[in-house]
Amino acid sequence: MTVLVLTCEEDLTADMVVATLHDLGVPLVRLDPADLPGRVDLSADYVNQGFHGYLKTDERMVSLSSLRSVWVRRPGTPGIRADEPSTWLTAEADQALYGMLTCTPARWMNHPAAAAQARYKPWQLHVAQRSGFTVPATLITSFPSVARQFATTYQDLVVKSVSGKHPGDPPMVLPTTRISPDADFSAVAAGPTLLQQHVRKQADIRLTCIDGDLFAARKEADPDEVDSRFTENGAWKPAEVPDLVRRSIDAYMTTAQLAYGAFDFAEDQNGTWWFLECNQGGQFGFIQLDTDQPISQAIATWLAAEPPV
């Protein structure tokens, strides 16, 4: 049976997993949905109570019934490389590709429906609270008066993007920024704003979860540092996962129906891990390179497993 990898052409993180799958002798097909239609074609029929589907990329053809797993890594937008791209073509190609793939018995890392829900920052915070994580007091509002009251209560605050765009996605990215409690909050009325209690941290924690296997890494941090994505404070080192965090990770992943999650925490001076976010498609390559943790091997092993009967 075949592993399907949906990602862009230049993805070094995916390359690490693909190389491991090759070493394991697992058949795989790698393609970018951005090449549909063109370098990628598809077909499916629903006849006589049956379903038969196929994908073709370059000179390779794969039957959808032969898929054991689908890894949605960093896929491009369907249709954008077509001779005449359009919003209509993107919608049609997206519906066709992912709709056909969800008809298969393959396992997903992660299923598109679960991934879409998991991207919502407000939903993440809610599930994190229910899962038992320590979560900083957070407010999302477009009411200036509510923002002022929140600032009066918690004093030391940061402002974040609700959408959580990465620094690699300008111009939409908004760095996490410290904000004074006596700031002018009138601009909050212009759009939903996320305010959060600032955690004075001694370290950043990145925890990668692969179907229950946990790989935690720790990096020293300046207590006054706000957004570690824009700073370099040395190398990541392996870290032990507290039992309480381990239980909360399990509850979160079960609720979110995720096979893969990259969690970010701020460790305070007392050693408490404060939940910041869970990126359902977060990077892990830089952690593996710094710590030698076998993250790509764990992903490859999960992808290579036979789907349940």
ROGU-145102 format. One record per atom (N, C-alpha, C, CB): residue in one letter; x, y, z. Coordinates in steps of 0.2 Angstrom, whole numbers, plus 5000, padded with zeros to 4 digits. Each point is the difference from the previous one (the first is absolute). Glycine has a CB too. Layout:
// ROGU-145102
AXYZ...
END
This chain:
// ROGU-145102
M500449945000M499650065000M500450065000M499149945006T500650124992T500450064998T499950055005T500049974988V500550075014V499950065004V500050064995V500749955010L498850104991L500050064996L500250065004L499049954994V501550085003V500250065004V499850064996V501049945004L498650114999L499850064997L500450065002L498849954999T501750074997T500450065002T500350044994T500349945011C500050114991C500350044994C500749974998C499450105004E500849924990E500649974998E500650015004E499650024989E500550045014E500650015004E499850005007E500550074991D499549875012D499850005007D500549955004D498850024997L501850015006L500549965003L499849955005L500850094997T498749945007T499749965005T499649934998T499950115007A499849904987A499749944997A500549964997A499050064998D501549975000D500649954997D500249955005D500350104992M499849935014M500249955006M499649945001M500550105005V498849914994V499649955001V500049954994V499350075008V500749964986V500049964994V500649965000V499350094994A501349935008A500649965000A499949945004A500750114998T499049905008T499949955005T499549954997T500250085009L499349944988L499549954997L500349964994L499150085003H501449954993H500449974995H500449945003H500050114993D500349915013D500549955004D499549955002D500850095003L498649924999L499649945002L499749964995L499750075010G500449964984G499749964994G499350014999G500949925001V498850145001V499350015000V499850044993V499950005013P499749974983P499850044994P499750065002P499849894994L500450175002L499750065001L499950044994L500550005012V499050054988V499950054995V500050065003V499449924993R501050135005R500150075002R499750044995R501049985007L498650074994L499750054996L499850065003L499649914992D500450145004D499750075002D499350014997D501250045002P498349975002P499450024997P499950064996P499649955010A501050094991A500050064995A500149984993A500550065009D499749884990D500149974993D499449974997D501249985003L498250035000L499449974998L499650064997L500049905008P499850104986P500149954995P500750024996P498849984998G501549974999G500650014996G500549945001G499950125002R500649895003R500449945002R499649955004R501050084999V498549945004V499649955004V499350004997V500650035010D499149914989D499449984997D499649955005D500450034988L499049975012L499649965004L499449974996L500450065010S499349894993S499449974997S499749965005S500450004988A498950005013A499649965004A499349984998A500750055009D499149894992D499349984997D499749975006D500349994988Y499050035012Y499649975006Y499449964996Y500350105008V499849844991V499649964995V499849935004V500550064989N498949925010N499849945003N500249995007N500049954989Q499850105015Q500250005007Q500750005002Q498949945002G501550074993G500850005001G500350064999G500049884997F500650135006F500450064999F500749974997F499450075009H500949964986H500649994997H500450074998H499649884996G500950135007G500450074999G500749994999G499250055007Y501150004989Y500749994998Y500350075000Y499849904993L500850105009L500450074999L500649984995L499650045012K500650014984K500649994996K500450075001K499449924992T501250075009T500550055000T500649984996T499650045012D500650014984D500549984995D499949934997D500850075006E499649884994E499949944997E499749955005E500950024992R498950005014R499849955005R499350005001R501150015006M498649934995M499250005001M499949965006M499850004988V499850025017V499849965006V499350005001V501150045005S498749904996S499349995002S499850025007S500049904992L499550145009L499850025007L499949955005L499650104994S500149845003S499949955004S500649965003S499049984994S501650045003S500649975003S500450055005S500149944989L499650115013L500350055004L500049975007L499750104993R500849905011R500049985007R500050075004R500749894998S499650165000S500050075004S500150054995S500449945010V499350124993V500150074996V500350055005V499049974992W501650055006W500350055004W499950074997W500949925004V498850124999V499850074998V500650055003V498749984998R501850034999R500650035003R499950084998R500749894999R499550134995R500050074998R499750014993R501050035008P498449944991P499750004993P499950074997P499549895003G500650124991G499850064996G499350004999G501150014995T498650055003T499350014999T499949974993T499950105007P499649854993P499849974993P499850054995P499649905006G500750094988G499850044994G500450064999G498949965002I501650065003I500350074999I500650004994I499750025012R500549924986R500549994995R499749994993R500849965009A498550044991A499749984994A500150064995A499149935006D500850054987D500150054995D499650065001D500349914992E499150085010E499550055002E499750005007E499750014987P500750005018P499749995007P499550055001P501149975004S498450015001S499550045002S499749975007S499750034987T499950015016T499749985006T499649944999T500050125004W499649884990W499549954999W500449934999W499250084994L501449935002L500449944999L500349975007L500350044988T499950005016T500349985006T499549975005T500850094999A498649935001A499449975004A499849934997A499650125003E500449884990E499849944997E500649945001E499350064992A501349965007A500649965001A500049975007A500650064991D499449995014D500049995007D499549955002D500450115002Q498949904996Q499549955002Q500149934997Q499250105000A501049904993A500149944997A500649965004A499650054989L501049985012L500549965003L499949985007L500850074993Y499049985011Y499949985007Y499449965001Y500650105004G498949914992G499449965001G500149934998G499350104997M501149894998M500149934998M500549965005M499950044988L500650005015L500449975004L499649985007L501050074995T498549975007T499749985006T499549944999T500150125003C499949864991C499649934998C500449945001C499350064992T501349955010T500549945000T500049985008T500750044990P499649905011P500149985007P500650025003P499349904997A501150144999A500750025003A499950045006A500450014988R500149995016R500150045006R500350074998R500249905007W499650154997W500250074998W500550035006W498950014993M501650035004M500450045005M500050074996M500749895005N498950154997N499349995004N499550014995N500550055010H498949924992H499450014996H499850074999H499649895004P500250134989P499950074999P499550035004P500349984989A499249985013A499450035004A500350025007A499149944994A501350015009A500350015007A500550064999A499849885003A500650124992A500550054999A499750075000A500749924994A498850095002A499650064999A499850035007A499749974989Q500049985015Q499850035007Q500550015004Q499049934999A501650035001A500550015004A500450074999A500149875001R499850164993R500450064999R499750065004R500349954989Y499150045013Y499650065003Y500350015007Y499049984994K501450085007K500350015007K499550005006K500850074993P498649965006P499550005005P499849935002P499650114996W500349854999W499849935002W500649965003W499350004990Q501350025008Q500649975004Q500050025007Q500750004989L499250065013L500050025007L499549975004L500450114996H499049885001H499449965003H500249935001H499250084995V501049895000V500249935001V500649995005V499649974988A500950075012A500550005005A499850015007A500850054991Q498749995010Q499850015007Q499649935002Q499950134998R499749854998R499649945001R500549945001R499050044994S501649965003S500549945000S500450015006S500049994988G500050065016G500350015006G500750035000G499549905003F500650134991F500650055000F500050065004F500249954988T500450085014T500050065003T500050054994T500649965010V498950084990V499950054994V500050075003V499349914993P501150145004P500050075002P499350034999P501250014997A498650035007A499450044999A500050034994A499850025012T499649974984T500050034993T499350034998T500849914997L499350144999L499450044998L500050014993L499950065011I499649924985I499950024993I499450055000I500549894996T499650175002T499450055000T500150054995T499949985012S499550054986S500050064996S499750065004S499949934989F500050065018F499750055004F500650045004F498949935001P501350134997P500550035004P499950005007P500250074990S499249945013S499950015007S500249935003S499150084998V500749864999V500249945003V500749995000V498949954995A501550074999A500750005000A500350045006A500049984987R499850085014R500250045005R500049965007R499750114993Q499749865008Q499949975007Q500449945001Q498850044999F501349924995F500549945000F500750035002F499349944992A500950115005A500750035001A500050025008A500150044988T499449995014T500050025007T500149945005T499350104997T500449855001T500049945004T500749965000T498749994998Y501550014996Y500649954999Y500750044999Y499249924995Q500850155004Q500550044999Q500549984995Q499950025012D500549934989D500549984996D499849964994D500850005009L499150034985L499749974994L500449994994L498950045005V500949924991V500250004993V499450004995V501149935003V499050094991V499550004995V500349954994V499650125003K499949844995K500249954995K499550004994K500549935009S499750044986S499649994994S499549945002S500950054992V498549965007V499549955001V500149944995V499150085004S501149944990S500149954995S500749965000S499350074993G501149965012G500749965001G500449994994G499449955009K500750104987K500450004994K500749995002K499250064993H501249905003H500749995002H500450064996H499849875001P500850145002P500450054997P500249994993P500550025011G499549924987G500149994993G499450014995G500849915004D498750124999D499450024996D499950075000D499549895002P501050154997P499850084999P499650014994P501050035006P498650024993P500050065005P499449995005P500550074991M499349875010M499449995005M500249985007M499449964990V501350035011V500249985007V500050065004V500749914995L499150085012L500050055005L500449975006L498950054996P501749985005P500449975005P499750015007P501050034993T499049935011T499850005007T500350065003T499849885001T499950175002T500250065002T499850025007T500150044989R500449985016R499850025006R499650075000R501049955005I498550064999I499650055000I499850035007I499549964990S500550115011S500050035006S499250005002S501050074998P498949925009P499350005002P499650074999P500449915009D500050144991D499750064998D500050024993D500450045012A499749924984A500050014992A499350024998A500949914999D499150124995D499450024997D499749944997D500450134999F499049855004F499749944997F499450014995F500349945010S499750134988S499450014995S500149974993S499950115006A500749874992A500149974994A499749935000A501050074998V498949905008V499749935000V499350004996V500649985012A499150074988A499350004996A500149994993A499650085008A501049934989A500149994993A500049934998A500750105000G499449855005G500049934998G500249965006G500350024989P499549915012P500149965005P500750005002P499149934997T501150085010T500650015002T500149945006T500150134997L500549845003L500249955005L500550035005L499749904992L500150115014L500450025005L500149945005L499650124999Q501049875004Q500249945004Q500450025005Q499949934991Q500050045015Q500550015006Q500749984998Q499149985008H501450074993H500749984998H500349955005H500150124995V500249835003V500349955004V500850025000V499149914997R501150105009R500850015000R500349935000R499950125007K500449874988K500249934999K500849995001K499149984992Q501149965010Q500749995000Q500249954994Q500050015013A499549974984A500249954994A499450004995A500849935007D499350064987D499549984995D500049925000D500150114993I499349865006I499949934999I499649994993I500049985013R500349974983R499749984994R499949925001R500550104993L498949885007L499849935001L499749984994L499950015013T500349944984T499749964994T499749945002T500950054993C498549945006C499649945001C499849974994C499650055010I500649884990I499849964994I499649945002I501150044994D498349965006D499649955003D500249975006D499749974988G500450085017G500249975007G500750005001G499049945000D501450064995D500750015001D500250075001D500249894994L500250135012L500150075001L500850015000L499050005007F501150064989F500750024999F500150075002F500249924991A500050095016A500050075002A500750035000A499149975008A501050094990A500650045000A500050065004A500249954989R500350085014R500050065004R500650044998R499549945009K500450134991K500550054998K499950055005K500049974988E500650055015E500050065005E499850064997E500949955005A498750094999A499750064998A500150065005A499249934993D500850135004D500150065004D499350015003D500950054993P499049965014P499350015003P499650064997P500549955010D499950104987D499650054997D499949994992D500550085009E499849874989E499849984993E499349994998E501249954999V498650074996V499250004998V499949954995V499850115003D500549904991D499949954994D500749974998D499050074996S501149875006S500649964999S500149984993S499949965011R499650054985R500049994992R500550044997R498849965000F501350105003F500450054997F500750015004F499050064996T501249895008T500650015004T500449934999T499550085008E501149924994E500549945000E500350005006E500250014988N499649945016N500349995007N500349945001N499150075004G501249904991G500449945001G499649944997G500650055010A499749894992A499749944997A499449975004A501149984995W498549985002W499549965004W500349945003W499150044992K500749945014K500249945003K499449965002K501150065004P499049874996P499549965002P499750015007P500549914993A498950095008A499750015007A499549955002A500150124997E499949875009E499549955003E499350035001E500949955006V498650014992V499350035000V499749985007V499949984988P499850075016P499749995006P499449964999P500450115004D499449855001D499549954999D499350044999D500649925008L499350144995L499450034999L499950034993L500050035012V500649994985V500050024993V499849944996V500850105002R499549854999R499949934996R499349995000R501249965003R498550045003R499349985000R499550054996R500249955011S500050124989S499750054997S500149994992S500150085010I500549904988I500149994993I499649954997I501250035002D498749915002D499649954998D499350024999D500749925006A499050124999A499350025000A499950054994A499949995012Y500650054987Y499950054994Y500049974994Y500650085007M499949874991M500049974994M499449964999M501249995001T498549985004T499449964999T499450044998T500549925008T499550144996T499450044998T500150034993T499950035012A500749994986A500150034994A500049954994A500750095006Q499449854996Q500049944995Q500650014995Q498749995001L501950035002L500650014996L500549945001L499850125002A500549864993A500649955001A500650045001A499449924992Y500750145006Y500650045001Y499850075002Y500549944991G499950085014G499950075003G500750035002G498849975003A501450094996A500650035003A499750065005A500749984989F499550005017F499850055005F500550045002F499249915005D500650164997D500550055003D499850015007D500250054988F500349955016F499950025007F500550055002F499549895003A500350155002A500550055004A500149975007A499650104993E501049885008E500249985007E500150055005E500449894995D499350125010D500150065004D500649985006D498850044998Q501350015006Q500549995005Q499949945005Q500250124999N499249865001N499849955005N500049934996N499350085007G500849924987G500049944996G499349984997G500949965008T498650084993T499449994997T500050014992T499450045011W500349924986W499950004993W499450044998W500749894998W499350174999W499450034998W499849994993W500350095008F499149894990F499849984993F500050074996F499449905004L500950104991L499950064995L499649984994L501150045004E499149904993E499649984994E500249934998E500050124996C499649854999C500249944997C499950014993C499649935010N500950064986N500050004993N500049934997N500750115000Q498749884997Q499949934997Q500449984994Q498850025004G501650034994G500449994994G500750035001G499150004993G501150015014G500650035002G500749974997G499350045010Q501250004990Q500649974998Q500349965005Q500250104993F500249855005F500449965005F500749994998F499049945003G501250084991G500749984998G500550045004G499549994989F500450075013F500550035004F500149975007F499750114993I499849875009I500049965007I500449944999I498950055004Q501049914991Q500449944999Q500750014999Q499049954995L501250105001L500750024998L500350025007L499750034988D500050005016D500450035006D500049945006D499650124997T499949845003T499949955006T500249934998T499250085005D500849904988D500149934998D499449965002D501250015001Q498250025001Q499449965001Q499749974994Q499850075010P500049874990P499849974993P499350014998P500849915003I499150164996I499350024999I499849974993I500150105007S500349914988S499849984993S499949935000S500750094995Q499749875009Q499949935000Q499449985003Q501249985001A498550055004A499449995003A499450014995A500550035011I499650034985I499550014995I500049954995I500150125002A500449864996A500149954994A499749935003A501050064995T499149935011T499849935003T499250015000T501149985007W498650074995W499350015000W499750004993W500150075011L500249964985L499750004993L500149934997L500350124998A500249845003A500149944997A499649945003A501150044998A498549985008A499649945003A499449994996A500450045011E499449904989E499449984996E499450035003E500549894996P499050145000P499450025002P499649955004P500050094991P499649935014P499649955003P499449974995P500250065011V499749874990V499549974996V499350025002V500849904998
END
